[in-house]
Amino acid sequence: MARGGAALRGAFRELAGGLGDSGLFVPIAVAMIALDGLNATAVFVVTGLVYAGTALYFRVPVPVQPLKAFAAAAIALHLSAETLAAGALLMAATMTVLAAGGLADWLAQRFPTVLVRGIQASVALLLAKAAVDLAEQGNWPGLPALSPTLGVAMAVAACGLLFACRRLSLPGSLLVLGAGAAVGLAVGGPPDLSAGPQPVAFSVPGGDAFALALTSLVIAQLPLTFGNAVVATADAERSYFGARARRVRPARLALSIGAANLCAGLSGALPLCHGSGGVTAHYKLGARTAASTLAAGALFVALGLGLGSSLPALLQVLAPGALAGMLAFVAIQHGLLAAQLERLDDRLIAAGVGLTTLLAGNLAIGFAAGAAVVSARAIWRRSPWAAEPLARV
């Protein structure tokens, strides 16, 4: 009996870890299904299948996340589902070329660790800002209002609960999601549900959609994807899982992103990537084996097929404050990962990249500023006036 109980607790912790990135995925999925016309069944089934594929191939928990710059631009510019599909196919082609030509591994080997940590610091700060914004939202549009103060209080309580659950080896994300659903049901009542998926149509976008996607989505997304979803993700996987993450190499992550976006582009689903913050979310909330993300993927597929037509209403049962608390927890943990640098000047540069990104609202600007500082430091160290020895460049 004791062994059975321990096994059950372990299974719940793994599932909780597999759902650890829900604080990022759910709000973006809700927004893009409601505002950009994405097909809910396609979004959840494709995301679930990609989760399952990464679990079976990489054999450690690997996050599957929305392309965040895509999502921000699509929501702000009211881009159509066809334009998003074209952007996904362009990302698929680009990442596949990077992977197949070996360029992804070559570039990753020349990526300074301080810039990797700077990207991770940027992600931590952006997650913290997203947590505050989501908490202050109170409730989803169209549902009974909740005050921003209550939303922030819920986020703080949810974040504290996650820290407590981690100490007690409890499935924290499941408890937080359950509490968020309880609040949502108490405030807005149960949603109208109907069984069955939304019909999914497979198609290739027109030429005009590709032109708009290239200028509005892909150019801004590419450096972020390579820096965070490829290089920083590989680094975070090694930091948390050590030798078990030997299959998680930059070229393989790039190829995985390419395959995911090929599926998303053809089916009208959410464009996807990986992400270093998601690695932290899964690990810190209990994921230790690939079974965690495999279980999350199976759950997403089941939701997409079983309740696809009702998912927009069903997802809004989760109170935003609970999701904000999950984002805040991940932001804190990811910030600790970003701080793992020995030299003071490296820590200052990484922090500067993060602050620049936060102020500019654009990770590419923060990365460019950090790269400029690192390059200037390298030139200075090679100059005859530098006190630093060449061996430390």
Secondary structure, DSSP 4 states (H G I P E B T S, - for coil): -HHHHHHHHHHHHHHHHHTTTHHHHHHHHHHHHHHS---HHHHHHHHHHHHHHHHHHHSS----EE-HHHHHHHHHHT--HHHHHHHHHHHHHHHHHHHHTTHHHHHHHTS-HHHHHHHHHHHHHHHHHHHHHHHHH-S-TTS----HHHHHHHHHHHHHHHHHHHHHT--HHHHHHHHHHHHHHHHH-PPP---SPPP-------HHHHHHHIIIIIHHHHHHIIIIIIIIHHHHHHHHHGGGGTT--HHHHHHHHHHHHHHHHHHT---EE--HHHHHHHHHTT--SHHHHHHHHHHHHHHHHHHGGGHHHHHTTS-HHHHHHHHHHHHHHHHHHHT--SSHHHHHHHHHHHHHHHHHT-HHHHHHHHHHHHHHHHHHHHSTT--S-GGG-
